[in-house]
Amino acid sequence: MNEATPTGSAVRGASKDAEACTDSARDGDVQRLTTYVDAGVPVDQTDACGNTLLMLAAYHGHAGAVKALLERGADANRLNDRGQSPLAGAVFKGEDTIVWLLLDAGADVDAGSPSAAATAEMFGRGDLLR
């Protein structure tokens, strides 16, 4: 058998890259984030809770990171393990610019639970989705 199998150190290295990329999305470090994604980290990579890089960047208010991820093909409608969408997270946090970026990228206002539409109604922010 001569198959290439990742060694323990290679797996740990990949895991560290994934964690660093996730941290970059959460922190809004666009340069570091795009370096990882451009080098092959999946643009829709998730953390242990199913939050994509886009979800983390959107929820933490990093418009530059959101824009960069969308430009690289991030799925604006991918739900996390709790059924939440990046758009609903941005509405919840009152991140107007991010809401508009996600809507321009085709985010579905009715996706997830609660949906962005329901979240906007709940917090009196229907103006974000018009």
mmCIF file of the C-alpha atoms, coordinates in Angstrom:
data_MODEL
# 
_entry.id   MODEL 
# 
loop_
_atom_site.group_PDB 
_atom_site.id 
_atom_site.type_symbol 
_atom_site.label_atom_id 
_atom_site.label_alt_id 
_atom_site.label_comp_id 
_atom_site.label_asym_id 
_atom_site.label_entity_id 
_atom_site.label_seq_id 
_atom_site.pdbx_PDB_ins_code 
_atom_site.Cartn_x 
_atom_site.Cartn_y 
_atom_site.Cartn_z 
_atom_site.occupancy 
_atom_site.B_iso_or_equiv 
_atom_site.pdbx_formal_charge 
_atom_site.auth_seq_id 
_atom_site.auth_comp_id 
_atom_site.auth_asym_id 
_atom_site.auth_atom_id 
_atom_site.pdbx_PDB_model_num 
ATOM 1   C CA . MET A 1 1   ? 0.000   0.000  0.000  1.00 0.00 ? 1   MET A CA 1 
ATOM 2   C CA . ASN A 1 2   ? 1.529   3.209  -1.150 1.00 0.00 ? 2   ASN A CA 1 
ATOM 3   C CA . GLU A 1 3   ? -1.317  5.683  -0.580 1.00 0.00 ? 3   GLU A CA 1 
ATOM 4   C CA . ALA A 1 4   ? -0.548  9.109  0.740  1.00 0.00 ? 4   ALA A CA 1 
ATOM 5   C CA . THR A 1 5   ? -2.118  9.328  4.170  1.00 0.00 ? 5   THR A CA 1 
ATOM 6   C CA . PRO A 1 6   ? -1.844  12.447 6.292  1.00 0.00 ? 6   PRO A CA 1 
ATOM 7   C CA . THR A 1 7   ? 0.356   11.937 9.320  1.00 0.00 ? 7   THR A CA 1 
ATOM 8   C CA . GLY A 1 8   ? -0.681  13.097 12.755 1.00 0.00 ? 8   GLY A CA 1 
ATOM 9   C CA . SER A 1 9   ? 1.384   16.266 12.416 1.00 0.00 ? 9   SER A CA 1 
ATOM 10  C CA . ALA A 1 10  ? -0.149  17.024 8.992  1.00 0.00 ? 10  ALA A CA 1 
ATOM 11  C CA . VAL A 1 11  ? -3.648  16.594 10.408 1.00 0.00 ? 11  VAL A CA 1 
ATOM 12  C CA . ARG A 1 12  ? -2.793  18.800 13.385 1.00 0.00 ? 12  ARG A CA 1 
ATOM 13  C CA . GLY A 1 13  ? -1.320  21.382 10.996 1.00 0.00 ? 13  GLY A CA 1 
ATOM 14  C CA . ALA A 1 14  ? -4.495  21.395 8.902  1.00 0.00 ? 14  ALA A CA 1 
ATOM 15  C CA . SER A 1 15  ? -6.530  21.716 12.079 1.00 0.00 ? 15  SER A CA 1 
ATOM 16  C CA . LYS A 1 16  ? -4.426  24.678 13.199 1.00 0.00 ? 16  LYS A CA 1 
ATOM 17  C CA . ASP A 1 17  ? -4.903  26.347 9.800  1.00 0.00 ? 17  ASP A CA 1 
ATOM 18  C CA . ALA A 1 18  ? -8.664  25.802 10.032 1.00 0.00 ? 18  ALA A CA 1 
ATOM 19  C CA . GLU A 1 19  ? -8.727  27.279 13.526 1.00 0.00 ? 19  GLU A CA 1 
ATOM 20  C CA . ALA A 1 20  ? -6.567  30.246 12.489 1.00 0.00 ? 20  ALA A CA 1 
ATOM 21  C CA . CYS A 1 21  ? -8.845  30.874 9.504  1.00 0.00 ? 21  CYS A CA 1 
ATOM 22  C CA . THR A 1 22  ? -11.931 30.734 11.726 1.00 0.00 ? 22  THR A CA 1 
ATOM 23  C CA . ASP A 1 23  ? -10.290 33.156 14.165 1.00 0.00 ? 23  ASP A CA 1 
ATOM 24  C CA . SER A 1 24  ? -9.446  35.476 11.250 1.00 0.00 ? 24  SER A CA 1 
ATOM 25  C CA . ALA A 1 25  ? -13.104 35.568 10.185 1.00 0.00 ? 25  ALA A CA 1 
ATOM 26  C CA . ARG A 1 26  ? -14.268 36.219 13.740 1.00 0.00 ? 26  ARG A CA 1 
ATOM 27  C CA . ASP A 1 27  ? -11.627 38.948 14.206 1.00 0.00 ? 27  ASP A CA 1 
ATOM 28  C CA . GLY A 1 28  ? -12.145 40.562 10.789 1.00 0.00 ? 28  GLY A CA 1 
ATOM 29  C CA . ASP A 1 29  ? -8.540  40.043 9.703  1.00 0.00 ? 29  ASP A CA 1 
ATOM 30  C CA . VAL A 1 30  ? -9.262  40.218 5.966  1.00 0.00 ? 30  VAL A CA 1 
ATOM 31  C CA . GLN A 1 31  ? -5.663  39.812 4.803  1.00 0.00 ? 31  GLN A CA 1 
ATOM 32  C CA . ARG A 1 32  ? -5.053  36.681 6.871  1.00 0.00 ? 32  ARG A CA 1 
ATOM 33  C CA . LEU A 1 33  ? -8.498  35.272 6.090  1.00 0.00 ? 33  LEU A CA 1 
ATOM 34  C CA . THR A 1 34  ? -8.147  35.693 2.343  1.00 0.00 ? 34  THR A CA 1 
ATOM 35  C CA . THR A 1 35  ? -4.619  34.277 2.430  1.00 0.00 ? 35  THR A CA 1 
ATOM 36  C CA . TYR A 1 36  ? -5.987  31.065 3.959  1.00 0.00 ? 36  TYR A CA 1 
ATOM 37  C CA . VAL A 1 37  ? -8.980  30.850 1.606  1.00 0.00 ? 37  VAL A CA 1 
ATOM 38  C CA . ASP A 1 38  ? -6.900  31.649 -1.461 1.00 0.00 ? 38  ASP A CA 1 
ATOM 39  C CA . ALA A 1 39  ? -4.466  28.919 -0.380 1.00 0.00 ? 39  ALA A CA 1 
ATOM 40  C CA . GLY A 1 40  ? -7.217  26.311 -0.306 1.00 0.00 ? 40  GLY A CA 1 
ATOM 41  C CA . VAL A 1 41  ? -9.128  26.515 2.965  1.00 0.00 ? 41  VAL A CA 1 
ATOM 42  C CA . PRO A 1 42  ? -12.777 25.973 1.936  1.00 0.00 ? 42  PRO A CA 1 
ATOM 43  C CA . VAL A 1 43  ? -14.643 29.272 1.800  1.00 0.00 ? 43  VAL A CA 1 
ATOM 44  C CA . ASP A 1 44  ? -17.613 27.600 3.536  1.00 0.00 ? 44  ASP A CA 1 
ATOM 45  C CA . GLN A 1 45  ? -15.513 25.953 6.247  1.00 0.00 ? 45  GLN A CA 1 
ATOM 46  C CA . THR A 1 46  ? -17.367 25.647 9.554  1.00 0.00 ? 46  THR A CA 1 
ATOM 47  C CA . ASP A 1 47  ? -16.414 25.652 13.200 1.00 0.00 ? 47  ASP A CA 1 
ATOM 48  C CA . ALA A 1 48  ? -17.603 23.061 15.719 1.00 0.00 ? 48  ALA A CA 1 
ATOM 49  C CA . CYS A 1 49  ? -21.053 24.716 15.842 1.00 0.00 ? 49  CYS A CA 1 
ATOM 50  C CA . GLY A 1 50  ? -21.525 24.774 12.085 1.00 0.00 ? 50  GLY A CA 1 
ATOM 51  C CA . ASN A 1 51  ? -20.830 28.496 11.774 1.00 0.00 ? 51  ASN A CA 1 
ATOM 52  C CA . THR A 1 52  ? -19.257 29.283 8.415  1.00 0.00 ? 52  THR A CA 1 
ATOM 53  C CA . LEU A 1 53  ? -16.519 31.844 8.017  1.00 0.00 ? 53  LEU A CA 1 
ATOM 54  C CA . LEU A 1 54  ? -19.194 34.126 6.549  1.00 0.00 ? 54  LEU A CA 1 
ATOM 55  C CA . MET A 1 55  ? -21.477 33.656 9.561  1.00 0.00 ? 55  MET A CA 1 
ATOM 56  C CA . LEU A 1 56  ? -18.653 34.512 11.954 1.00 0.00 ? 56  LEU A CA 1 
ATOM 57  C CA . ALA A 1 57  ? -17.578 37.583 9.997  1.00 0.00 ? 57  ALA A CA 1 
ATOM 58  C CA . ALA A 1 58  ? -21.182 38.778 9.604  1.00 0.00 ? 58  ALA A CA 1 
ATOM 59  C CA . TYR A 1 59  ? -22.143 38.246 13.230 1.00 0.00 ? 59  TYR A CA 1 
ATOM 60  C CA . HIS A 1 60  ? -19.054 40.046 14.488 1.00 0.00 ? 60  HIS A CA 1 
ATOM 61  C CA . GLY A 1 61  ? -19.603 43.036 12.196 1.00 0.00 ? 61  GLY A CA 1 
ATOM 62  C CA . HIS A 1 62  ? -16.707 42.714 9.764  1.00 0.00 ? 62  HIS A CA 1 
ATOM 63  C CA . ALA A 1 63  ? -18.016 44.052 6.456  1.00 0.00 ? 63  ALA A CA 1 
ATOM 64  C CA . GLY A 1 64  ? -14.628 43.776 4.726  1.00 0.00 ? 64  GLY A CA 1 
ATOM 65  C CA . ALA A 1 65  ? -14.356 40.090 5.593  1.00 0.00 ? 65  ALA A CA 1 
ATOM 66  C CA . VAL A 1 66  ? -17.967 39.481 4.531  1.00 0.00 ? 66  VAL A CA 1 
ATOM 67  C CA . LYS A 1 67  ? -17.332 41.156 1.185  1.00 0.00 ? 67  LYS A CA 1 
ATOM 68  C CA . ALA A 1 68  ? -14.106 39.193 0.621  1.00 0.00 ? 68  ALA A CA 1 
ATOM 69  C CA . LEU A 1 69  ? -15.778 35.868 1.445  1.00 0.00 ? 69  LEU A CA 1 
ATOM 70  C CA . LEU A 1 70  ? -18.759 36.592 -0.801 1.00 0.00 ? 70  LEU A CA 1 
ATOM 71  C CA . GLU A 1 71  ? -16.385 37.525 -3.634 1.00 0.00 ? 71  GLU A CA 1 
ATOM 72  C CA . ARG A 1 72  ? -14.786 34.098 -3.179 1.00 0.00 ? 72  ARG A CA 1 
ATOM 73  C CA . GLY A 1 73  ? -18.120 32.289 -3.425 1.00 0.00 ? 73  GLY A CA 1 
ATOM 74  C CA . ALA A 1 74  ? -19.240 31.905 0.192  1.00 0.00 ? 74  ALA A CA 1 
ATOM 75  C CA . ASP A 1 75  ? -22.812 30.587 0.497  1.00 0.00 ? 75  ASP A CA 1 
ATOM 76  C CA . ALA A 1 76  ? -24.897 33.470 1.850  1.00 0.00 ? 76  ALA A CA 1 
ATOM 77  C CA . ASN A 1 77  ? -27.704 31.066 2.796  1.00 0.00 ? 77  ASN A CA 1 
ATOM 78  C CA . ARG A 1 78  ? -25.800 28.323 4.616  1.00 0.00 ? 78  ARG A CA 1 
ATOM 79  C CA . LEU A 1 79  ? -27.305 27.729 8.045  1.00 0.00 ? 79  LEU A CA 1 
ATOM 80  C CA . ASN A 1 80  ? -25.352 26.822 11.155 1.00 0.00 ? 80  ASN A CA 1 
ATOM 81  C CA . ASP A 1 81  ? -26.158 23.816 13.352 1.00 0.00 ? 81  ASP A CA 1 
ATOM 82  C CA . ARG A 1 82  ? -28.828 25.853 15.163 1.00 0.00 ? 82  ARG A CA 1 
ATOM 83  C CA . GLY A 1 83  ? -30.606 26.713 11.906 1.00 0.00 ? 83  GLY A CA 1 
ATOM 84  C CA . GLN A 1 84  ? -29.449 30.331 11.876 1.00 0.00 ? 84  GLN A CA 1 
ATOM 85  C CA . SER A 1 85  ? -28.443 32.238 8.747  1.00 0.00 ? 85  SER A CA 1 
ATOM 86  C CA . PRO A 1 86  ? -25.713 34.864 8.367  1.00 0.00 ? 86  PRO A CA 1 
ATOM 87  C CA . LEU A 1 87  ? -28.421 37.358 7.384  1.00 0.00 ? 87  LEU A CA 1 
ATOM 88  C CA . ALA A 1 88  ? -30.458 36.761 10.541 1.00 0.00 ? 88  ALA A CA 1 
ATOM 89  C CA . GLY A 1 89  ? -27.281 37.163 12.613 1.00 0.00 ? 89  GLY A CA 1 
ATOM 90  C CA . ALA A 1 90  ? -26.468 40.466 10.924 1.00 0.00 ? 90  ALA A CA 1 
ATOM 91  C CA . VAL A 1 91  ? -30.031 41.708 11.419 1.00 0.00 ? 91  VAL A CA 1 
ATOM 92  C CA . PHE A 1 92  ? -29.912 40.679 15.092 1.00 0.00 ? 92  PHE A CA 1 
ATOM 93  C CA . LYS A 1 93  ? -26.666 42.586 15.589 1.00 0.00 ? 93  LYS A CA 1 
ATOM 94  C CA . GLY A 1 94  ? -27.930 45.628 13.637 1.00 0.00 ? 94  GLY A CA 1 
ATOM 95  C CA . GLU A 1 95  ? -25.133 45.414 11.072 1.00 0.00 ? 95  GLU A CA 1 
ATOM 96  C CA . ASP A 1 96  ? -26.766 47.433 8.282  1.00 0.00 ? 96  ASP A CA 1 
ATOM 97  C CA . THR A 1 97  ? -23.881 47.317 5.789  1.00 0.00 ? 97  THR A CA 1 
ATOM 98  C CA . ILE A 1 98  ? -23.488 43.565 6.221  1.00 0.00 ? 98  ILE A CA 1 
ATOM 99  C CA . VAL A 1 99  ? -27.233 43.029 5.774  1.00 0.00 ? 99  VAL A CA 1 
ATOM 100 C CA . TRP A 1 100 ? -27.052 44.901 2.461  1.00 0.00 ? 100 TRP A CA 1 
ATOM 101 C CA . LEU A 1 101 ? -23.976 42.954 1.324  1.00 0.00 ? 101 LEU A CA 1 
ATOM 102 C CA . LEU A 1 102 ? -25.723 39.664 2.088  1.00 0.00 ? 102 LEU A CA 1 
ATOM 103 C CA . LEU A 1 103 ? -28.952 40.738 0.379  1.00 0.00 ? 103 LEU A CA 1 
ATOM 104 C CA . ASP A 1 104 ? -26.982 41.814 -2.701 1.00 0.00 ? 104 ASP A CA 1 
ATOM 105 C CA . ALA A 1 105 ? -25.399 38.341 -2.692 1.00 0.00 ? 105 ALA A CA 1 
ATOM 106 C CA . GLY A 1 106 ? -28.834 36.693 -2.755 1.00 0.00 ? 106 GLY A CA 1 
ATOM 107 C CA . ALA A 1 107 ? -29.371 35.918 0.921  1.00 0.00 ? 107 ALA A CA 1 
ATOM 108 C CA . ASP A 1 108 ? -32.887 34.609 1.569  1.00 0.00 ? 108 ASP A CA 1 
ATOM 109 C CA . VAL A 1 109 ? -34.781 36.682 4.163  1.00 0.00 ? 109 VAL A CA 1 
ATOM 110 C CA . ASP A 1 110 ? -36.930 33.649 4.977  1.00 0.00 ? 110 ASP A CA 1 
ATOM 111 C CA . ALA A 1 111 ? -34.099 31.119 5.473  1.00 0.00 ? 111 ALA A CA 1 
ATOM 112 C CA . GLY A 1 112 ? -33.429 29.698 8.909  1.00 0.00 ? 112 GLY A CA 1 
ATOM 113 C CA . SER A 1 113 ? -35.136 29.825 12.242 1.00 0.00 ? 113 SER A CA 1 
ATOM 114 C CA . PRO A 1 114 ? -35.679 32.461 13.227 1.00 0.00 ? 114 PRO A CA 1 
ATOM 115 C CA . SER A 1 115 ? -35.447 33.918 9.745  1.00 0.00 ? 115 SER A CA 1 
ATOM 116 C CA . ALA A 1 116 ? -33.984 37.336 9.047  1.00 0.00 ? 116 ALA A CA 1 
ATOM 117 C CA . ALA A 1 117 ? -37.518 38.570 8.328  1.00 0.00 ? 117 ALA A CA 1 
ATOM 118 C CA . ALA A 1 118 ? -38.757 37.310 11.711 1.00 0.00 ? 118 ALA A CA 1 
ATOM 119 C CA . THR A 1 119 ? -35.695 38.729 13.466 1.00 0.00 ? 119 THR A CA 1 
ATOM 120 C CA . ALA A 1 120 ? -36.177 42.135 11.824 1.00 0.00 ? 120 ALA A CA 1 
ATOM 121 C CA . GLU A 1 121 ? -39.837 42.148 12.855 1.00 0.00 ? 121 GLU A CA 1 
ATOM 122 C CA . MET A 1 122 ? -38.974 41.081 16.408 1.00 0.00 ? 122 MET A CA 1 
ATOM 123 C CA . PHE A 1 123 ? -36.496 43.935 16.842 1.00 0.00 ? 123 PHE A CA 1 
ATOM 124 C CA . GLY A 1 124 ? -38.414 46.563 14.858 1.00 0.00 ? 124 GLY A CA 1 
ATOM 125 C CA . ARG A 1 125 ? -35.800 46.601 12.082 1.00 0.00 ? 125 ARG A CA 1 
ATOM 126 C CA . GLY A 1 126 ? -37.928 45.861 9.033  1.00 0.00 ? 126 GLY A CA 1 
ATOM 127 C CA . ASP A 1 127 ? -36.176 48.837 7.390  1.00 0.00 ? 127 ASP A CA 1 
ATOM 128 C CA . LEU A 1 128 ? -33.028 46.695 7.031  1.00 0.00 ? 128 LEU A CA 1 
ATOM 129 C CA . LEU A 1 129 ? -34.719 44.307 4.632  1.00 0.00 ? 129 LEU A CA 1 
ATOM 130 C CA . ARG A 1 130 ? -36.407 46.831 2.323  1.00 0.00 ? 130 ARG A CA 1 
# 
